[in-house]
Amino acid sequence: MPSQPRVRVAGGPLSGPHALLRAGVVWEVLREALAQRARAAGRARLDVLDLGGGSGRFAVPVAGLGHHVTVVEPSPDALFALERRAAEEGVADRVRGVQGDTQDMLDVAGREGFDMVLCHGVLEQVEDPAVALRSVVGALRRTGGTLSLLAAGVGGAVLSRALAGRFTEARHALEDPAGRWGEADPVPHRFAVAELTSLVTGAGLVPGEVHGVRVFADLVPGSLVDTEPDALAELIRLETEAAARPAFQAIAGQLHVLARLPDDQ
Ligand SMILES: C[S@@+](CC[C@H](N)C(=O)[O-])C[C@H]1O[C@@H](n2cnc3c(N)ncnc32)[C@H](O)[C@@H]1O
């Protein structure tokens, strides 16, 4: 029997091993941050906003911890899938889906009402990341409001293009200020750690822990992971070990930053 990965996860959408490989590091950091915020706030149930929350990959497990989650999402299809997922996981009463985006999020979800905002996989999609982040900050409670930011990493894109033999595209991504590998690249922005933390600081937040996500997951051929006993569990351990090390953050497919409002708000 292959041994199970030691990364602890709640049930639901993050419980499968492949999902763990892609999102286990973020989930562990997020779960600990929510627990800390709840202790500091003296409330077991926090108000969480998941901006661009899609079909609830994070929103539903966060609701599974007992928190109230508002998902602001532009896609009606994703909102429909979210509703179904929340019902299947028995958390429909704690998940609210609202149609909206970075521009109107404060109108549809309200200002300063959330203990934590998740902004996962969104900042790389928007025209002006600095403006989007300022909206995000406007949704945070002035006391202890915390941001969980997950965005595409430029180093991971350079490495994956190079390993696929697309050397011109790899060099383009390396030199392009937005980290794009060419005109056909569907992602408008990718970030280095310093860029992301500087955006966070510019939005008035204090950056905290940084983790590299999908350092190896997107590079290792699936055949190596699915055919060798224990390989997936070992790869998950490797991802977890590498995540906090700056050398590996520099080549990660995604970067995760926790940040909070300063105490004197
Ligand atoms: C890569 S998916 C990430 C979904 C989810 N946050 C997750 O981590 O699984 C990006 C999501 O952002 C949404 N999105 C795209 N542009 C957006 C915008 N300007 N404001 C808010 N959400 C946006 C998309 O509809 C999509 O659901």
The ligand as an SDF file (V2000), in Angstrom:
LIG
                    3D

 27 29  0  0  0  0  0  0  0  0999 V2000
   -7.8480   30.4470  -11.9470 C   0  0  0  0  0  0  0  0  0  0  0  0
   -9.4960   30.6670  -11.4440 S   0  0  0  0  0  0  0  0  0  0  0  0
   -9.2980   30.5160   -9.6820 C   0  0  0  0  0  0  0  0  0  0  0  0
  -10.5540   30.0920   -8.9860 C   0  0  0  0  0  0  0  0  0  0  0  0
  -10.4080   29.9440   -7.4580 C   0  0  0  0  0  0  0  0  0  0  0  0
  -10.0210   31.1830   -6.8310 N   0  0  0  0  0  0  0  0  0  0  0  0
   -9.4180   28.8480   -7.1170 C   0  0  0  0  0  0  0  0  0  0  0  0
   -8.3400   29.1470   -6.5830 O   0  0  0  0  0  0  0  0  0  0  0  0
   -9.7180   27.6920   -7.3850 O   0  0  0  0  0  0  0  0  0  0  0  0
   -9.7230   32.4090  -11.6590 C   0  0  0  0  0  0  0  0  0  0  0  0
  -11.1070   32.8750  -11.3120 C   0  0  0  0  0  0  0  0  0  0  0  0
  -11.0930   34.3040  -11.3280 O   0  0  0  0  0  0  0  0  0  0  0  0
  -12.2810   34.7420  -11.9540 C   0  0  0  0  0  0  0  0  0  0  0  0
  -12.0020   36.0940  -12.4710 N   0  0  0  0  0  0  0  0  0  0  0  0
  -11.4720   36.4440  -13.6630 C   0  0  0  0  0  0  0  0  0  0  0  0
  -11.3810   37.7960  -13.7500 N   0  0  0  0  0  0  0  0  0  0  0  0
  -11.8410   38.2970  -12.5740 C   0  0  0  0  0  0  0  0  0  0  0  0
  -12.0030   39.6110  -12.0540 C   0  0  0  0  0  0  0  0  0  0  0  0
  -11.6630   40.6960  -12.7600 N   0  0  0  0  0  0  0  0  0  0  0  0
  -12.5260   39.7570  -10.8150 N   0  0  0  0  0  0  0  0  0  0  0  0
  -12.8580   38.6790  -10.0880 C   0  0  0  0  0  0  0  0  0  0  0  0
  -12.7330   37.3990  -10.5380 N   0  0  0  0  0  0  0  0  0  0  0  0
  -12.2280   37.2060  -11.7620 C   0  0  0  0  0  0  0  0  0  0  0  0
  -12.5750   33.6960  -13.0090 C   0  0  0  0  0  0  0  0  0  0  0  0
  -13.9310   33.7000  -13.4120 O   0  0  0  0  0  0  0  0  0  0  0  0
  -12.1730   32.4240  -12.2760 C   0  0  0  0  0  0  0  0  0  0  0  0
  -13.2360   31.8520  -11.5670 O   0  0  0  0  0  0  0  0  0  0  0  0
  1  2  1  0
  2  3  1  0
  2 10  1  0
  3  4  1  0
  4  5  1  0
  5  6  1  0
  5  7  1  0
  7  8  2  0
  7  9  1  0
 10 11  1  0
 11 12  1  0
 11 26  1  0
 12 13  1  0
 13 14  1  0
 13 24  1  0
 14 15  1  0
 14 23  1  0
 15 16  2  0
 16 17  1  0
 17 18  1  0
 17 23  2  0
 18 19  1  0
 18 20  2  0
 20 21  1  0
 21 22  2  0
 22 23  1  0
 24 25  1  0
 24 26  1  0
 26 27  1  0
M  CHG  2   2   1   9  -1
M  END
$$$$
